[in-house]
Amino acid sequence: MIIKEVKLSRGFPFFKEEVFVFTNERKFSLDEKWNKDLVEDLNSKLKNFKIESAEDFSNLKNTLRNLGNEKYKILEKKISKNIKQFWKFFDPSVTQIPRPLYVVLEKNIGAREFVVFSLNAKDFDAVFNSCKRIKDFINKNISDVNKSKEEDLLMLLKEAIDAEHELVNFELRVGVVFNNFDKGFYNYVGTNLNPSEQLDFLSKLIEKYGVVYVENPFDEMDLSNYKKLTNKYKSLCLVCLNSKINEYNRGVSEGMFNTSLVKFNDIADFRSEVLHLKDNSINIIAEQSDFIDAVVGLKISLVKLYDNNIGNSTAERLREIIKEIEQAKN
């Protein structure tokens, strides 16, 4: 894609004036009305700007470093959406899409989420549909999730997963998202645990209930207990940090977790962070997003999905990419 011009224009007669980007392939609207001076500045910086690879988004970000984060995200999203088979910009040899790590249960007290996923399935929709059925089973068999204890929920999940295993030829596993640290304790129904007790509780869930994924099991600053848990169970469990304050670098260098859920900020930063984590042998999970092509192109094996509009649109785009990969083989 070569950007030819950026200007204020009207899409159709009598429509409001919007920012349009004209390229050698097509024109598209940003669905925004920015002021004339800003648009003229964009035009001067982007005239004849080439976007032919993932690396070019680093140049784009640097060129527009004064644009502002929100406006840059709008422009970047529209550009990527107007590139056919955008995943190829990262790696045209991709042959598969990530598997879903699906949130089947959410609660407000104790562990915040329960997820189901597969590490050996080859069919995205088969796993996706199994997780949907598990979520329905859980909803039908719980009257008040916030009064339920984690171990009872895991037993119910096991029942649902065992039923699915009668229908499918892949293995389904269970994970728990915690995020329940507050004022020095980990809060649960009827009890609060100190960090040492939390470590013991996590060990019990992994050993007795077969939990193979734990996300944010400790306060992000408690990297000591992260390291204890990872050292003990790194061959059995994905110990995941979903960072809020970017403690990645210290955690990566000291082996304090073996998995990271990577948030999307922009294409350049996302690519850089993923490659850094891969270089350090960290398992990577991506969030559902409008940039799922980048997730596919960077060969991330799991994507965390919720039963909401973004999750469903992410799943739909993944189905489209499956078809594009098949067509590219022919």
URKA-V649043 format. One record per residue. PSI is psi in whole degrees, -180 to 180 (none if undefined). OMEGA is omega as a letter, one per 40 degrees, with the letter a starting at -180 (999 if undefined). Layout:
psi={PSI	PSI}
omega={OMEGA	OMEGA}
This chain:
psi={134	121	122	-38	147	124	161	132	170	132	-44	164	134	-2	160	155	133	169	123	144	125	127	176	-11	-39	175	152	154	146	-3	34	150	96	160	158	-42	-42	-44	-39	-36	-43	-45	-43	-33	-29	-3	123	21	128	133	99	-2	170	-33	-27	-21	-24	-41	-38	-46	-41	-40	-35	31	-20	4	-33	143	-47	-45	-38	-42	-39	-48	-46	-43	-45	-39	-49	-35	-20	15	121	136	57	-29	-27	-22	-26	-42	103	-9	5	137	-6	164	165	153	152	136	100	129	110	-11	136	145	167	-14	137	-148	137	-30	152	134	155	140	173	142	-6	4	148	-12	109	-51	-32	-44	-45	-46	-37	-44	-37	-44	-38	-44	-43	-41	-45	-46	-35	-19	12	127	-39	99	-32	-9	0	141	153	-43	-35	-39	-38	-37	-40	-40	-40	-40	-44	-41	-41	-38	-40	-36	-19	-16	-22	165	26	166	134	137	164	146	163	133	124	-80	37	28	130	122	44	-4	161	117	132	171	116	-1	159	138	140	171	-39	-41	-34	-41	-43	-40	-42	-41	-40	-43	-38	-46	-41	-35	4	27	125	8	124	126	130	55	-20	164	141	-28	-10	63	-18	-47	-31	-46	-40	-45	-44	-44	-35	-34	17	-22	-8	-21	143	108	107	133	121	90	137	-23	18	56	21	-49	-48	-43	-40	-48	-28	10	40	-9	161	3	146	136	117	126	147	126	-62	169	-44	-49	-41	-48	-45	-43	-42	-45	-37	-45	-40	-41	-24	18	37	130	142	134	136	154	154	142	172	-7	40	-23	-39	-37	-44	-48	-29	6	45	133	-20	141	130	122	142	160	73	-177	-43	-41	-43	-37	-35	-45	-39	-41	-37	-38	-38	-40	-36	-46	-39	-39	-42	-41	-36	-25	-27	none}
omega={i	i	a	a	i	a	i	a	i	a	i	i	i	i	a	i	a	i	i	i	i	a	i	a	a	i	i	a	i	a	a	i	i	a	a	a	i	a	i	i	i	a	a	a	a	a	a	i	a	i	a	i	i	a	a	i	i	i	i	a	i	i	a	a	i	a	a	a	a	i	i	a	i	a	a	i	a	i	a	i	a	i	a	i	a	i	a	i	a	i	a	a	a	a	i	i	i	i	i	i	a	i	a	a	i	i	a	a	a	i	a	a	i	a	i	a	i	i	a	i	i	a	a	a	i	i	a	a	i	i	i	a	i	i	i	i	a	a	a	a	i	i	i	a	a	i	a	i	a	a	i	i	i	i	i	i	i	i	a	a	i	i	i	a	i	a	a	a	i	a	i	a	a	i	a	i	a	a	a	i	a	i	i	a	i	a	i	i	i	a	i	a	i	a	i	i	i	i	i	a	i	i	i	a	a	a	a	a	i	i	a	i	i	a	a	i	i	i	a	i	a	a	i	i	i	a	i	a	a	i	a	a	a	i	a	a	i	i	a	i	i	a	i	a	i	i	a	a	i	a	i	a	a	i	a	i	a	a	i	i	a	i	i	i	i	a	a	a	a	i	a	a	i	a	i	i	i	i	a	i	i	i	a	i	i	i	i	a	i	a	a	i	i	i	i	a	i	i	i	a	a	i	a	a	i	i	i	a	a	i	a	i	i	i	i	i	i	i	i	a	i	i	i	i	i	i	a	i	a	999}
